[in-house]
Amino acid sequence: MTTIKPRIRLITPEEVRTTRLINAGSVIELQGVVIPIAAGRSDQIHVFKEEAQLFVLSINYRFEYAGLEVFDATTGEEQESIFVDSEWNLKSYFGNNWRDAAPMNIVKKFREYMN
């Protein structure tokens, strides 16, 4: 799994209309593909690629939640996702020191729960 730095920007009003998204947030632009993501505007976003899959980790330490979305890196189609909120749940998934965990380690742990 490799860390990548695609362009991440806020979704435009036109994209909101065409994708019919209710929660307008951000999109990732990667090799000509625009991928709407579920990240909030104040989330830290980390993107990883492995073979033909794109892993988008969104973490918000202030509001205590984390989520992982898995996309087909070529088409942008979402394959699966997982979301965890509350300090208690985050500790049960990632341990008491979840705030200090490296983003890649959080992704690896999330993948254990997805498969």
C-alpha positions as CSV (number, residue, x, y, z in Angstrom):
1,M,0.0,0.0,0.0
2,T,1.4,3.4,-1.1
3,T,0.5,6.8,0.1
4,I,-0.6,9.1,-2.7
5,K,-1.4,12.8,-2.9
6,P,-4.3,13.2,-5.4
7,R,-6.0,16.6,-5.7
8,I,-8.7,16.9,-3.1
9,R,-11.2,19.8,-3.4
10,L,-14.7,20.8,-2.4
11,I,-17.4,19.5,-4.7
12,T,-18.9,22.2,-7.0
13,P,-22.7,23.0,-6.9
14,E,-22.9,21.5,-10.5
15,E,-21.3,18.3,-9.3
16,V,-23.8,18.1,-6.4
17,R,-26.7,18.3,-8.9
18,T,-25.3,15.8,-11.4
19,T,-24.3,13.3,-8.7
20,R,-27.4,13.9,-6.6
21,L,-25.4,14.0,-3.4
22,I,-27.2,15.1,-0.3
23,N,-24.1,15.8,1.8
24,A,-21.9,17.9,-0.4
25,G,-18.3,17.5,0.7
26,S,-15.1,16.8,-1.1
27,V,-14.0,15.0,-4.3
28,I,-10.7,13.4,-5.2
29,E,-9.4,13.9,-8.7
30,L,-7.1,11.1,-9.8
31,Q,-6.0,10.4,-13.4
32,G,-9.0,12.1,-14.9
33,V,-11.6,10.5,-12.6
34,V,-13.6,12.6,-10.1
35,I,-14.5,10.6,-7.0
36,P,-17.0,12.0,-4.5
37,I,-16.0,11.1,-0.9
38,A,-17.9,11.1,2.3
39,A,-15.3,13.2,4.2
40,G,-16.4,16.2,6.1
41,R,-14.9,19.6,5.4
42,S,-12.8,19.5,8.6
43,D,-11.6,16.0,8.2
44,Q,-8.1,14.9,7.7
45,I,-8.0,12.9,4.5
46,H,-5.3,10.3,3.8
47,V,-5.3,8.4,0.4
48,F,-3.6,5.1,-0.3
49,K,-3.4,3.0,-3.4
50,E,-2.8,-0.8,-3.7
51,E,-3.1,-2.4,-7.1
52,A,-6.4,-1.2,-8.5
53,Q,-7.9,-0.1,-5.2
54,L,-8.0,3.4,-3.7
55,F,-8.3,3.6,0.1
56,V,-9.6,7.0,1.4
57,L,-9.3,7.4,5.2
58,S,-11.2,10.3,6.8
59,I,-10.4,11.2,10.4
60,N,-11.9,13.9,12.6
61,Y,-10.2,14.0,16.0
62,R,-12.4,16.9,17.2
63,F,-15.7,15.1,16.5
64,E,-14.2,11.6,17.2
65,Y,-14.9,9.7,14.1
66,A,-13.1,7.9,11.3
67,G,-14.2,6.2,8.1
68,L,-12.6,4.3,5.3
69,E,-13.9,4.2,1.7
70,V,-12.6,1.7,-0.8
71,F,-12.9,2.6,-4.5
72,D,-11.9,1.1,-7.8
73,A,-8.9,3.3,-8.7
74,T,-9.7,3.2,-12.4
75,T,-13.5,3.9,-12.4
76,G,-14.0,5.6,-9.1
77,E,-16.8,3.2,-8.2
78,E,-17.1,2.6,-4.4
79,Q,-16.6,-1.0,-3.4
80,E,-17.1,-0.8,0.3
81,S,-16.9,1.5,3.3
82,I,-16.8,1.5,7.1
83,F,-17.5,4.3,9.6
84,V,-16.8,4.4,13.4
85,D,-17.8,7.2,15.7
86,S,-17.4,8.0,19.4
87,E,-14.3,7.8,21.5
88,W,-15.4,4.5,23.0
89,N,-15.9,2.8,19.6
90,L,-12.7,4.2,18.2
91,K,-10.8,2.8,21.2
92,S,-12.4,-0.6,20.8
93,Y,-11.4,-0.7,17.1
94,F,-7.9,0.8,17.3
95,G,-6.9,0.7,21.0
96,N,-6.6,3.4,23.7
97,N,-4.0,5.4,21.8
98,W,-6.0,5.6,18.5
99,R,-5.2,9.3,18.2
100,D,-1.5,8.5,17.9
101,A,-1.9,5.7,15.4
102,A,-0.4,6.2,11.9
103,P,-3.1,6.6,9.2
104,M,-1.8,3.5,7.3
105,N,-2.2,1.4,10.5
106,I,-5.8,2.6,10.9
107,V,-6.5,1.6,7.3
108,K,-4.9,-1.8,7.9
109,K,-7.1,-2.3,11.0
110,F,-10.2,-1.2,9.2
111,R,-9.5,-3.7,6.4
112,E,-9.5,-6.5,9.0
113,Y,-13.1,-5.6,9.8
114,M,-14.1,-5.3,6.2
115,N,-12.9,-8.7,5.0
